Amino acid sequence: MRRVRVDGRPGWRQRQEELGFTFHSVGGRYWVEDFAYELSAAEVDVLESASNELERICLEAVERVVAESLFARLNIDAHGAALATKSWRARQRNVVGRFDLHFDGSAPPRLYEYNADTPTALFEAAVVQWHWFEELKIRGDQFNSIHERLIEAWKACGVGRETLYFTCDPDSDEDLVTTEYLRDTCTQAGRTTDFIALGDIGLDGGRLFDLQSRRIAALFKLYPWEWLLQDDFGKLIGDDTATFFEPAWKMILSNKGILAILWEMFPGHPNLLPASFEPGRIEGTVVRKPLLSREGANVAVERDGAIVESDGPYRGPYVYQSALPPPVFDGNHAVVGSWMVASQSAGIGIREDDTPVTLNTSRFVPHYFR
């Protein structure tokens, strides 16, 4: 695995905007056109195998949390626990998630966290970097079957013939593009879809309705379960309110406390980092993460009693994970985002930053393999 210079496309900004990639320059430089990460076919096989193995043990961890009612350890209240349990026992289908991995091409991939509920950077991984690869006619291939697998996942999502609604905050370009992209893959799967702004959803008698008083029986929401359950609106959601994507059991995996539970269940696993709910249990340098933080916010590195923390609104409770800084390529800290579609490995997207913590504005760099 190495970072290589490539010849960028003339007029690439216009090309991206024609795709619908309107936030290509957020933070000054989000999309990287003139560099790429080159992998070998063997490295791709390693990433695919490790991702499928992580998904396997994560699903085992969900079963344990539900069977032993360990929700309090994840700071999930009784309402959230009931919804998660019901959806897991009903075997509600999941569609998409993203593992963030440490990978340098030599050591086994190691899990930083699982963005299991509302993962973003999906459109960039599935579509934008594929168009880049195709237009530059790079010799080799790209680890990327995300688009095709999404279409198949929607065909098998188990909601019958109901209209599948898609919702997010339309004022966020990134959320809107991601949501509309997922809606497009659902439409390509032959399903009837509609978009509704998050603030336009009504709730009456425990059921959801659109602005024309039509029932919303199936809903993809780019809005985290933990935020929803803190809202007055969310407190009224019941077992039969709607079929949600992602299902409520995904709140277990999107909670960083799952890192500690995984380590308890699979100590020494080659794809995991040591983690604990208790401070002082992990030897060496430790990363402290709020259970429900997002996009690198409030991640703190503890070293010799001193704490360096990133900005953000999140507080404890925390999980403590052994520190393993991302590998550095030409001064850039790179994290591999491994996409899971219907619990199967589907491809990767790589983010890099000047610091070890991946933030919302961290650069997206395309990849290919020989």
C-alpha positions as CSV (number, residue, x, y, z in Angstrom):
1,M,0.0,0.0,0.0
2,R,1.4,3.3,-1.0
3,R,0.4,6.9,-1.8
4,V,1.2,7.9,-5.4
5,R,0.8,11.0,-7.5
6,V,-1.5,10.8,-10.5
7,D,-2.4,13.3,-13.2
8,G,-5.7,14.9,-12.2
9,R,-8.5,15.5,-14.7
10,P,-8.9,19.0,-16.3
11,G,-12.1,20.6,-15.1
12,W,-12.6,18.0,-12.4
13,R,-14.7,20.3,-10.2
14,Q,-17.3,20.6,-13.0
15,R,-17.3,16.9,-13.5
16,Q,-17.9,16.3,-9.8
17,E,-20.7,18.8,-9.6
18,E,-22.4,17.1,-12.7
19,L,-22.3,13.9,-10.6
20,G,-24.0,15.8,-7.8
21,F,-20.9,15.9,-5.6
22,T,-21.4,19.5,-4.5
23,F,-19.3,19.5,-1.4
24,H,-16.0,18.4,-3.0
25,S,-14.1,21.4,-1.6
26,V,-15.6,21.6,2.0
27,G,-12.9,22.7,4.4
28,G,-10.8,24.0,1.4
29,R,-9.8,20.6,0.1
30,Y,-12.0,17.5,0.7
31,W,-11.7,15.6,-2.6
32,V,-8.1,14.8,-3.6
33,E,-7.7,14.6,-7.4
34,D,-3.9,14.4,-7.9
35,F,-3.0,11.6,-5.4
36,A,-4.3,8.1,-4.9
37,Y,-3.6,5.0,-2.7
38,E,-2.3,2.0,-4.6
39,L,-2.9,-1.4,-3.1
40,S,-2.1,-4.9,-4.2
41,A,-4.8,-7.6,-4.9
42,A,-3.5,-9.5,-1.9
43,E,-4.1,-6.4,0.3
44,V,-7.6,-6.1,-1.0
45,D,-8.2,-9.8,-0.1
46,V,-7.0,-9.1,3.4
47,L,-9.3,-6.1,3.9
48,E,-12.3,-8.0,2.5
49,S,-11.6,-11.0,4.7
50,A,-11.0,-8.9,7.9
51,S,-14.2,-6.9,7.3
52,N,-16.3,-10.0,6.9
53,E,-14.8,-11.4,10.1
54,L,-15.4,-8.2,12.0
55,E,-19.0,-8.2,10.9
56,R,-19.4,-11.8,12.1
57,I,-18.1,-11.0,15.6
58,C,-20.1,-7.8,15.7
59,L,-23.3,-9.7,15.1
60,E,-22.3,-12.1,17.8
61,A,-21.8,-9.1,20.1
62,V,-25.3,-7.8,19.3
63,E,-26.8,-11.2,20.2
64,R,-25.0,-11.1,23.5
65,V,-26.1,-7.6,24.4
66,V,-29.7,-8.5,23.6
67,A,-29.6,-11.9,25.3
68,E,-28.0,-10.7,28.5
69,S,-29.6,-7.2,28.4
70,L,-26.3,-5.3,28.6
71,F,-27.9,-2.1,27.4
72,A,-27.0,-0.2,30.6
73,R,-23.3,-0.7,29.8
74,L,-23.9,1.2,26.5
75,N,-25.9,3.9,28.3
76,I,-29.0,2.9,26.2
77,D,-32.2,3.5,28.1
78,A,-35.2,1.1,28.5
79,H,-37.0,2.5,25.5
80,G,-34.0,2.2,23.2
81,A,-33.3,-1.3,24.6
82,A,-36.9,-2.4,23.8
83,L,-36.7,-1.2,20.2
84,A,-33.3,-2.7,19.6
85,T,-34.4,-6.0,21.1
86,K,-37.6,-6.2,19.1
87,S,-35.9,-5.3,15.8
88,W,-33.1,-7.9,16.4
89,R,-35.5,-10.7,17.4
90,A,-37.6,-9.8,14.3
91,R,-34.4,-10.2,12.2
92,Q,-35.0,-6.8,10.6
93,R,-32.6,-6.3,7.6
94,N,-29.7,-3.9,7.7
95,V,-28.4,-2.1,4.6
96,V,-25.1,-0.2,5.1
97,G,-22.3,0.5,7.6
98,R,-18.7,1.4,7.6
99,F,-15.7,0.0,9.6
100,D,-12.9,2.5,10.2
101,L,-9.7,0.5,10.1
102,H,-6.0,0.8,10.7
103,F,-4.2,-0.7,7.7
104,D,-0.7,-0.2,6.4
105,G,-0.5,-3.1,4.1
106,S,1.6,-5.2,6.4
107,A,-0.1,-5.8,9.8
108,P,-3.7,-7.2,10.0
109,P,-6.4,-4.5,9.8
110,R,-7.5,-3.3,13.2
111,L,-10.9,-1.8,14.1
112,Y,-11.0,1.8,15.3
113,E,-14.8,1.9,15.4
114,Y,-18.0,0.9,13.5
115,N,-20.1,3.6,11.9
116,A,-23.1,1.3,11.8
117,D,-26.0,3.6,11.9
118,T,-25.6,6.8,9.8
119,P,-22.3,6.4,7.9
120,T,-21.4,9.1,5.5
121,A,-18.7,9.3,2.7
122,L,-20.8,6.7,0.9
123,F,-21.4,8.6,-2.3
124,E,-17.8,9.4,-2.5
125,A,-16.8,5.8,-2.1
126,A,-19.4,4.2,-4.3
127,V,-19.7,6.7,-7.2
128,V,-17.2,9.6,-7.1
129,Q,-14.0,7.6,-6.9
130,W,-15.3,5.0,-9.4
131,H,-15.9,7.8,-12.0
132,W,-12.3,9.0,-11.3
133,F,-10.9,5.6,-11.8
134,E,-12.9,5.0,-15.0
135,E,-12.1,8.4,-16.6
136,L,-8.4,8.2,-15.9
137,K,-8.3,4.6,-17.3
138,I,-5.9,3.5,-14.6
139,R,-4.4,0.0,-15.1
140,G,-5.8,-2.3,-12.5
141,D,-9.1,-2.3,-10.6
142,Q,-10.9,-0.7,-7.7
143,F,-12.2,-2.5,-4.6
144,N,-15.7,-1.2,-5.1
145,S,-18.9,-3.1,-5.6
146,I,-20.8,-0.9,-3.3
147,H,-23.3,0.4,-5.8
148,E,-24.3,-3.0,-7.2
149,R,-24.6,-4.5,-3.7
150,L,-26.8,-1.6,-2.5
151,I,-29.3,-2.3,-5.3
152,E,-29.4,-6.0,-4.4
153,A,-29.8,-5.1,-0.7
154,W,-32.8,-3.0,-1.3
155,K,-34.4,-5.8,-3.4
156,A,-34.1,-8.1,-0.3
157,C,-34.8,-5.5,2.4
158,G,-38.1,-7.2,3.4
159,V,-40.6,-4.3,3.3
160,G,-43.0,-5.6,0.7
161,R,-44.5,-3.2,-1.7
162,E,-44.7,-0.1,0.6
163,T,-43.2,3.2,-0.6
164,L,-39.8,3.5,1.0
165,Y,-39.3,7.0,2.3
166,F,-35.9,8.6,2.7
167,T,-35.2,11.5,5.1
168,C,-32.5,13.7,6.4
169,D,-31.8,17.4,7.2
170,P,-32.0,18.9,3.7
171,D,-29.9,21.9,4.8
172,S,-26.8,19.6,5.0
173,D,-25.4,19.1,1.5
174,E,-23.5,16.0,2.6
175,D,-26.5,14.4,4.2
176,L,-28.8,15.3,1.3
177,V,-26.5,13.9,-1.3
178,T,-25.9,10.7,0.6
179,T,-29.6,10.2,1.2
180,E,-30.6,10.9,-2.4
181,Y,-27.9,8.5,-3.6
182,L,-29.3,5.8,-1.4
183,R,-32.8,6.6,-2.6
184,D,-31.5,6.3,-6.2
185,T,-30.1,2.8,-5.5
186,C,-33.4,1.8,-4.0
187,T,-35.3,3.1,-7.0
188,Q,-33.0,1.1,-9.3
189,A,-33.9,-1.9,-7.2
190,G,-37.5,-1.5,-8.5
191,R,-39.0,0.0,-5.3
192,T,-41.3,3.0,-5.1
193,T,-39.5,5.8,-3.1
194,D,-40.1,9.3,-1.9
195,F,-38.1,11.9,-0.1
196,I,-39.4,13.8,2.9
197,A,-37.5,16.4,5.0
198,L,-36.8,15.3,8.5
199,G,-38.9,18.2,9.9
200,D,-41.9,17.4,7.8
201,I,-42.6,13.9,9.2
202,G,-45.7,13.7,11.3
203,L,-46.5,11.2,14.0
204,D,-50.0,10.3,15.2
205,G,-51.1,7.3,17.2
206,G,-47.5,6.0,17.1
207,R,-47.4,5.9,13.3
208,L,-45.5,8.2,10.9
209,F,-47.2,10.3,8.1
210,D,-46.1,12.5,5.3
211,L,-47.5,16.0,4.5
212,Q,-50.3,14.4,2.5
213,S,-51.3,12.3,5.5
214,R,-50.1,9.1,3.8
215,R,-48.6,6.6,6.2
216,I,-44.8,6.1,6.2
217,A,-44.5,2.4,6.8
218,A,-40.8,2.1,5.8
219,L,-38.2,4.8,6.3
220,F,-34.5,5.3,5.7
221,K,-33.3,8.0,8.1
222,L,-29.9,9.7,8.0
223,Y,-30.4,10.7,11.6
224,P,-28.8,8.8,14.5
225,W,-30.9,6.6,16.8
226,E,-29.4,8.2,19.9
227,W,-30.5,11.7,18.7
228,L,-34.0,10.4,17.7
229,L,-34.6,8.8,21.1
230,Q,-33.6,12.0,22.9
231,D,-36.3,14.0,21.0
232,D,-39.8,14.3,22.3
233,F,-40.8,12.9,18.9
234,G,-38.6,9.8,19.4
235,K,-40.1,9.0,22.7
236,L,-43.4,8.2,21.0
237,I,-41.9,5.6,18.6
238,G,-43.1,2.1,19.2
239,D,-42.6,-1.4,17.8
240,D,-45.0,-0.9,14.9
241,T,-44.3,2.7,14.1
242,A,-42.4,1.9,10.9
243,T,-39.7,-0.4,9.5
244,F,-36.5,1.7,9.9
245,F,-33.2,1.6,8.0
246,E,-31.0,1.3,9.7
247,P,-32.9,-1.0,12.2
248,A,-32.9,-0.1,15.9
249,W,-30.5,-2.9,16.7
250,K,-27.8,-1.0,14.8
251,M,-27.7,1.5,17.8
252,I,-25.8,-1.3,19.6
253,L,-23.0,-1.3,17.0
254,S,-22.8,2.4,16.5
255,N,-22.2,2.8,20.2
256,K,-18.4,2.8,20.9
257,G,-19.0,0.8,24.0
258,I,-19.3,-2.2,21.6
259,L,-15.4,-2.0,21.3
260,A,-15.1,-3.0,24.9
261,I,-17.7,-5.7,24.6
262,L,-15.9,-7.1,21.6
263,W,-12.6,-7.2,23.4
264,E,-14.2,-9.0,26.3
265,M,-15.7,-11.6,24.0
266,F,-12.7,-12.0,21.7
267,P,-9.6,-11.0,23.7
268,G,-6.5,-10.9,21.5
269,H,-8.4,-11.0,18.2
270,P,-6.0,-9.9,15.5
271,N,-8.5,-7.4,14.0
272,L,-9.4,-5.7,17.4
273,L,-7.6,-3.2,19.7
274,P,-7.8,-3.7,23.4
275,A,-10.7,-1.7,24.9
276,S,-12.4,-1.3,28.2
277,F,-15.2,0.7,29.9
278,E,-12.8,1.2,32.9
279,P,-9.9,3.7,32.9
280,G,-6.6,2.2,33.8
281,R,-7.3,-1.2,32.4
282,I,-5.6,-0.8,29.1
283,E,-1.8,-0.6,29.2
284,G,0.2,2.0,27.4
285,T,-1.1,5.0,25.6
286,V,-4.9,5.1,25.5
287,V,-7.5,6.8,23.4
288,R,-10.6,7.9,25.3
289,K,-13.8,8.1,23.3
290,P,-17.3,9.1,24.3
291,L,-19.8,6.3,23.7
292,L,-21.8,8.4,21.3
293,S,-19.4,10.8,19.7
294,R,-19.2,11.3,15.9
295,E,-16.7,12.4,13.3
296,G,-13.7,12.4,15.6
297,A,-15.3,14.9,18.1
298,N,-14.0,14.8,21.7
299,V,-11.6,12.0,21.1
300,A,-8.8,12.3,23.7
301,V,-5.4,10.8,23.8
302,E,-4.2,10.0,27.3
303,R,-0.4,9.8,27.8
304,D,1.5,10.0,31.1
305,G,-1.5,11.6,32.8
306,A,-1.9,14.4,30.2
307,I,-5.0,14.5,28.0
308,V,-5.2,16.0,24.5
309,E,-8.8,16.2,23.3
310,S,-10.3,17.2,20.0
311,D,-13.1,19.8,19.9
312,G,-16.8,18.8,20.1
313,P,-20.0,18.7,22.1
314,Y,-19.8,15.2,23.4
315,R,-19.1,14.0,27.0
316,G,-19.0,10.7,28.9
317,P,-19.5,7.9,29.6
318,Y,-16.4,6.8,27.8
319,V,-14.7,3.8,26.4
320,Y,-10.9,3.4,26.6
321,Q,-9.1,1.9,23.6
322,S,-5.4,1.1,23.1
323,A,-3.9,3.8,20.9
324,L,-2.7,2.9,17.5
325,P,-2.1,6.0,15.4
326,P,-3.1,5.7,11.7
327,P,-0.2,4.9,9.3
328,V,1.5,7.9,7.8
329,F,2.0,8.2,4.1
330,D,3.9,11.3,2.9
331,G,2.9,13.1,6.1
332,N,-0.8,12.1,5.9
333,H,-2.5,10.0,8.5
334,A,-4.7,7.5,6.5
335,V,-7.7,5.5,7.7
336,V,-9.5,2.9,5.6
337,G,-13.2,3.0,5.6
338,S,-14.5,-0.5,4.8
339,W,-18.1,-0.5,3.6
340,M,-20.5,-3.3,4.5
341,V,-23.7,-3.7,2.5
342,A,-26.2,-6.2,4.0
343,S,-23.4,-7.4,6.3
344,Q,-21.0,-8.2,3.4
345,S,-17.8,-6.5,2.5
346,A,-18.4,-4.3,-0.5
347,G,-15.4,-1.9,-1.0
348,I,-13.3,0.8,0.6
349,G,-12.8,4.6,0.8
350,I,-9.7,6.2,2.3
351,R,-9.7,9.4,4.3
352,E,-6.6,11.2,5.4
353,D,-5.7,14.1,7.6
354,D,-2.7,16.1,8.9
355,T,-3.5,14.8,12.4
356,P,-4.2,11.2,13.7
357,V,-7.9,11.9,14.4
358,T,-10.2,11.6,11.3
359,L,-12.6,14.6,11.3
360,N,-15.6,15.5,9.1
361,T,-13.3,17.6,6.9
362,S,-10.6,14.9,6.5
363,R,-9.7,14.5,2.9
364,F,-11.1,11.7,0.7
365,V,-8.5,10.1,-1.5
366,P,-9.4,7.6,-4.3
367,H,-7.7,4.2,-4.6
368,Y,-7.0,1.4,-7.0
369,F,-5.3,-1.9,-6.8
370,R,-2.9,-3.7,-9.2
